Amino acid sequence: LSSCPPPASRIRQAMNSAGGSHGVIVGLTGGIASGKSSVRQILQELGSATLDADKLGHACYAPGSPCLEEVVAAFGSGILKNDGELDRPALGALVFSDR
């Protein structure tokens, strides 16, 4: 989406708090319920600076945000809850349908 910038400033902030460019950057990947959040929490408890990409992504789609407006323009207002938040299951049903 054109209006949703990458979280570069937050990544830089995490790197700086981890010792600048001399710190180690670890990316956690895996399927649903594979333990990524648990490992991130353990690393954070051990003093590592962490960044939760899911939370950053969800913040991009806050009510009234340009990102959410683009998604609604593409998929329609049926992907919104009554309070204006993104209805993720409704969007998923559209995105992953066989139509």
Secondary structure, DSSP 8 states (H G I E B T S, - for coil): -TTS---HHHHHHHHHHTTGGGS-------STTSSHHHHHHHHHHTT-----HHHHHHHHT-TT-HHHHHHHHHH-GGGB-TTS-B-HHHHHHHHTS--
